[in-house]
């Protein structure tokens, strides 16, 4: 019984590791869309919405896209963490059954 649980836990662990690698590679491969720079040509030292912003580039990275992808990645990684906790609980259950 414990051997079946251990083999299942190892299999789930391998799937988790592959999942982490796939998610990281997908995020790295996705191109970041760019939008028009609203601060182009503005005084970067003047107070206002463009204070300290890049005022030389025509296009800048879309901050909404970057935040959305980061949030999605965090959610997926949290799900993987819950699965990892499940593996730990499964292994503990197997150990309890062995020494019962």
PyMOL commands that set and color helices and strands:
alter all, ss='L'
color gray80, all
select helices_A, chain A and resi 2-29+63-98
alter helices_A, ss='H'
color red, helices_A
select strands_A, chain A and resi 34-36+59-61
alter strands_A, ss='S'
color yellow, strands_A
deselect
rebuild
show_as cartoon
